[in-house]
Amino acid sequence: ISGTDYTAFAGSYTIPAGATAATLDTTLLEDALDESDETVVLTLAAPTNALLGTTGVHTLTIDDNDSAPTVSFTQAGQTVNESILAASAGVQLSAVSGLDVVIPFAVGGDAIDPLDYSLLTPSPVTIPAGSLVASVDFSIVDDALEESDETIVVALSTPTNATLVAPSVHILTLTDDDTPPEVFFSNAAQWVNEPGAPISLTVNLSWSSDAVVTIPFTTTGSATDGIDFLLDASPISIPVGATSASLTFTPQDDLDAEGLEQAFISLGNPTNAVLGEPALTVVTLVDDDSFLVSDDFNHCSGLVQPWGFVDPVGDATLAVTG
């Protein structure tokens, strides 16, 4: 372009009488713009006092001497809440270029397209000639799932018409805006016979989580773990995507007449959830053993169940004194 890349040529030139040549002069103008080679085409028109020869066109090629700019992300990472619904990773040049800069990229991370986001800018991203910046754009999905922070990792690769420099990787972290689920027992109380089949103590979540929910628990009461019953070890875990898990409670038979016994199982503070109600379940064990009632040390009067039923084997008189 005349005036931008070189100084203008005069409109006409004269070869003096007695001379055989004249020179068409111009000055090339230096710039800092990386650009393709450029040409100036000079075409002679009909001369005065001469005839136009066969070479009436001259092409002047101007070679560029500027280095290609560098390209990188504007920042190495950012953190946004999923409720923001949109996010962008900026790509920048170190200097304006006279050429389109084309940059391929790849997207990874543990966030899932399209469950957590959608990529709006297909690879490659282009910074047009004369511009400094472009962006890789995302729409963010605001779901109802309580989950850990997730990442979108965008990595630039070898560009055209630029040199790649750091940061060439951008990590977009999505933070969750959802309330953690509540964890609770499905039943506040259960009864089981001695002996009896194992029962399940079910622990529920109010909704599924994207993280494993781990709940510690403790056992107290008149029934003793390992003697009167067997119970899975603490803690209990609810897998990703599930809404419940169960403890196995197995009553143990013995020969002791011990009446009703109770086991109190209490949930502790969970990981990736909050404690709901009921957080305590009571398991009552019904004994199957009897004890002897005698009016003296030599005569057995009857068999009495610990909770008050009498199996008569003869007349018996019980005197209760205080």
QUINOR-V445564 format. One record per backbone hydrogen bond with DSSP energy under -1.0 kcal/mol. CO is the residue of the C=O (numbers start at 1). NH is the residue of the N-H. E is the energy in kcal/mol with one decimal. If there is no record, write none. Layout:
CO/NH/E ; CO/NH/E
This chain:
1/4/-1.8 ; 1/5/-3.3 ; 1/6/-1.0 ; 5/29/-2.4 ; 6/3/-3.7 ; 16/19/-2.3 ; 27/7/-2.1 ; 34/98/-3.1 ; 38/62/-4.3 ; 40/60/-3.5 ; 42/58/-3.0 ; 54/56/-1.2 ; 56/44/-3.2 ; 58/42/-3.4 ; 60/40/-2.8 ; 62/38/-2.3 ; 69/163/-2.2 ; 70/94/-2.0 ; 71/165/-2.2 ; 72/92/-3.2 ; 76/171/-2.1 ; 78/173/-2.9 ; 80/175/-2.7 ; 81/84/-2.3 ; 82/85/-1.0 ; 85/140/-2.5 ; 87/138/-2.9 ; 89/136/-2.4 ; 90/74/-2.4 ; 91/134/-2.2 ; 92/72/-2.0 ; 97/130/-2.6 ; 101/127/-2.9 ; 102/160/-2.6 ; 103/125/-2.6 ; 104/157/-2.5 ; 106/155/-2.8 ; 108/153/-2.1 ; 112/116/-4.1 ; 112/117/-1.1 ; 116/141/-2.4 ; 118/139/-2.3 ; 125/103/-3.0 ; 127/101/-2.6 ; 128/131/-2.3 ; 132/93/-2.1 ; 134/91/-3.1 ; 136/89/-2.5 ; 137/120/-2.6 ; 137/121/-1.1 ; 138/87/-2.1 ; 139/118/-2.3 ; 146/210/-2.9 ; 150/174/-3.8 ; 151/111/-2.5 ; 152/172/-3.2 ; 153/108/-3.2 ; 154/170/-2.8 ; 155/106/-2.2 ; 160/102/-1.3 ; 163/71/-2.5 ; 167/73/-3.1 ; 168/156/-3.0 ; 170/154/-2.9 ; 171/78/-2.0 ; 172/152/-2.7 ; 173/80/-2.9 ; 174/150/-2.2 ; 175/82/-2.5 ; 181/274/-2.5 ; 182/206/-2.0 ; 183/276/-3.0 ; 184/204/-3.7 ; 188/282/-2.1 ; 190/284/-2.8 ; 192/286/-2.6 ; 199/249/-3.0 ; 201/247/-2.4 ; 202/186/-2.4 ; 203/245/-2.0 ; 204/184/-2.0 ; 209/241/-2.5 ; 213/238/-3.0 ; 214/271/-2.5 ; 215/236/-2.7 ; 216/268/-3.5 ; 218/266/-2.6 ; 220/264/-3.4 ; 224/227/-1.7 ; 224/228/-2.7 ; 224/229/-1.2 ; 228/252/-2.7 ; 229/226/-3.9 ; 230/250/-2.8 ; 236/215/-3.2 ; 238/213/-2.3 ; 239/242/-1.9 ; 243/205/-3.0 ; 245/203/-3.4 ; 247/201/-2.9 ; 249/199/-2.7 ; 250/230/-2.3 ; 261/285/-3.5 ; 262/223/-2.7 ; 263/283/-2.7 ; 264/220/-2.3 ; 265/281/-2.2 ; 266/218/-2.3 ; 271/214/-1.1 ; 274/183/-2.2 ; 278/185/-3.2 ; 279/267/-3.0 ; 281/265/-2.6 ; 282/190/-2.5 ; 283/263/-2.7 ; 284/192/-2.5 ; 285/261/-1.9 ; 286/194/-2.3 ; 291/304/-2.3 ; 293/301/-1.9 ; 293/302/-1.4 ; 302/293/-2.4 ; 303/311/-3.5 ; 304/291/-1.8 ; 305/308/-2.5 ; 309/305/-3.4 ; 311/303/-1.6
